């Protein structure tokens, strides 16, 4: 069943054509933008095409849910009502910079990979991951149902105007949502992988942590991995 979730042969070309058609108009979308602020970027447009084609693979299988299906659905028929929600770029935290004294925010490097929430009737059920190959955008995976549910709780708790970024530190198996308000220092919402790898208790209130609370554990984790 696994092979059924790969992007069908030839789809990358179709997505690339849609992307190239928009390439002359530079557009951008903020990470985790609310619906009115979302923009039909080449990445988003290609992700929409990928979702449509992914759903088409299962059109004849209503009433079933294949084993190992990557999205959190009750029935594949729900895919026909699926749409894209917020999108966000993936930022990797450079371990050497962090170990050398840089802040989490300053050590973050844009990877160019974008992920978009897949939504059914207002509920996020997974993510589609997009990578750029030349002028074309390609969908490389569907999944992340647990991750997007974790993210939703953070995103919905933020006040209007907050700026969010998704940061991950592979060496510590940790990922966070960085939250910045108007003129305030960045704070961080550790997602499930970070809470588990760093043994962080789920916090009350807004669940956000100051960088000073995270850095000692993160630098220790990085040091252990860099020494291997």
N, C-alpha and C positions, 0 to 999 in steps of 0.2 A: 504493500500500500504506500510505502514511503515515496516511491517515484511519482506518484500522482500529485504530490504537492510541489514538485519542481516546476519552474516556469516552463511552459511548453516550448518545444523547438520552434524557432522563428519568431517567438514573441518579442525578443530583445530588439529585433529589427523594427517591429511595429511600434514599440515604445519609443525607439530612437527617432522614427519619423515624426511622431507627435511632438517629441522634444525639439527636434530641429526646426519645426514649423514655428515654434515660439522663441527660438534662440535670438532672433533679431530684436526682441523686446525684453530688455533686462528687467526682471521683476524679482522681488524678494518677499519672503514671509518671515515674520518673527517666530521664534521658537514658542510652541504652545499657544499660538494665537487663538483668541476667541473667534467664533464663527464669522462675525462681520469683518474681521481683519484678515481672514485667510485669502490667499492670492493664488491664482492659477499658474503657479510656477511650472517650469518644465518637469521638475521632480514630482510635484503633486499631480499634474496632468498624466504623467506616465504611471504613477501609482494608481490613479483611478482606472486607467486602461488595464493595468495588471489585475486589479480587483475584479473588474468586469469579466476578464478572461478566466480568472481563477473560478469565479462563480459559475461560469458556463460549463466547466468540466463536470459539475455535479447536478446540472439541471434535471437530468433524468433520474436522479436518485432521491427524490423527495421522500421523506418518511424514514430516512436512515441517517446514521452518523458513522462514517467509516472509523475503524479502530485507529487510534493515534492521530485523529484529526487535529490540526494545529490551532484552530480557533474555538473559543468557548461558546458553542451553540448546542441547542437541543435537537436540531434537525437541519440538514444541509439546505433545506428549502428556505431557511432564514437568510441565506446568502443573497437571495434575490432582492432583499431589502437593505443590503449592506451599503454603507457609504463611508467616506473618509472623514475623520474628525481632525483633531489638531495634529500638527507635524512638528518634528524637532530634529535638529542636527545633533549628531553624536560628537562629543568632545572627549578626547583621551587626555588624561592627566599625565604629563611627562614625569616618569618616576625619578629620573636623575635630577631634574629641576626641583622637584619636591624635596628630595633628599638633601639638595644643596641649599635649602632655605627659602625657596619660592613659596608663595601662597598657593592654595588650591586653585584660585581663580587665575593667577598669573601663569601657573604651570599647565593650564588647559590648552589643548591644541585642537582646532577643528579638523575632523577627519574627512569631511566632505560627504559622509554617509548620512542619509536622512531616513527617518522612520515615521510612519503615519499610523495613527490609531484607526482601526477598523471598527465601525460603529453599526449596531443594529438596534433600531428603535431607541436611540439615545443612549445605549449601553455599549461601552467599549468591550470588544470580544477578542482583540488581538492586535498585532502590528504587522505592517508590511514594510520590509526594509529595502531601500533603494540605493544603488551605487551608480556613479557616473562613469561611463566608458567613452571618452572623447566627448562628443556633443550629445550622446545618447544616455538616457537613464534606463537602468535595468532593475527589475524586481528580483531579488536573490533569495528571499525567504518570507514565509508567513509563519506567525507564532507569537510568543510573548504574551499569552493571555494573562498570566499571573503578574507580569511586570506592568502591563498597562493598567490593570486594576489598582495596583499599588500607586502608580502615577496619578490616576484619576483622583484619588483621595487628597493628594498633595495639591494638584492643580486647582481643584474646586475650593480648597480652603484659602486660597490667596486672594488678597484684596485687588480690586481693579487697578490696573497700571503696573502691577508687579512684573518684573522681568525674570524669566526662568531660563535655565540652561540644564541640559542633561550631561553630567560628567561621569566618566568611568575611569577607574584605576585598576587595570587588569592584574597588576602585581599583587594587589590586596584583595582581589575578587570583590570589589566594592564599587557601587555606583550611587549617585546622588542627584538630586535636583537642587541646583543653586538658585536661591531666591534673593532678588535685590528689590528694595523699595525705593521711594524717592529720596535719594541722598543718604540712604542707610547702608551700613556695611553688609556684605553678602552673608547670608546664613544658608544652612544646608539641611535638606531633608534626606537622611539615609534611607535608601530603598532596601528591600528585603535582603538582597545578597550582602549589602554592607552591614546591615544589622546582625546577620548571622556570622559573617566572617570576622567582624570586629567585636562580637559579643555585646552589641548595644541593645539596651532595653528600649521597647517602644515607649515613646515619650507622650505625655499628655499635652494639653494646650495645642499649639500649632505644630508641634512635632519638630520644629526647626532647631538646629544646633549651631552655635557659634564655631567658627573655624578653630579657635583655640581648644575647643573640646575634642576635636577630631584629629588634629595634626599629630599629637604624640603617638596615637595608635596607628595612624596611617604611615608615619615615617618608620615606625618599628617594623610594620609589615613589609614595607618596601625594602628596608635594610636586610631583612631575612631573605627576601627573594633575590635581591641583587647580589648577595654573597654566594648564592648557589652556583 
